[in-house]
Amino acid sequence: METTVELEIFSPRWGHTDTYRVHMTRDYMEVTMQVRSCRATYSENLDPQWTGELIESIMNNDMIYPPAITQDLFERAWLAWRNGELSDQEVSKELQAVADWVNTVTEAKPSTDFWKAYF
């Protein structure tokens, strides 16, 4: 049991989308964007253990400021897929919905002269 989802998330830092690769197996989920990555590892009767960077930190590097719940959403989708609640196609669709939300938040960031220096 294994699947990979590629998500296109807009990077204001570079002015184009970057590909975030989400690789899922029964034992782990790994999210990578070029050389940056994080991994959630499954342990029976425990919450998944995250190693590497936070998804938020990976995105922040490219001036993407996702909602704080984003990493939890990735984890929820993975666990639902892992437990057979979502097929490969369904988990791809659900993760794309999260990426679309992140893109919407990024596009809606304040753009006045005051905030341009911050974002």
URRA-V558560 format. One record per helix or strand. SS is the DSSP state (H for helix, E for strand). FROM is the first residue (numbers start at 1). TO is the last residue. Records with the same first field share a line. If there is no record, write none. Layout:
SS = FROM-TO / FROM-TO
//
This chain:
E = 2-11 / 16-25 / 28-33 / 36-41 / 49-52
H = 55-60 / 70-82 / 88-107 / 113-116
//
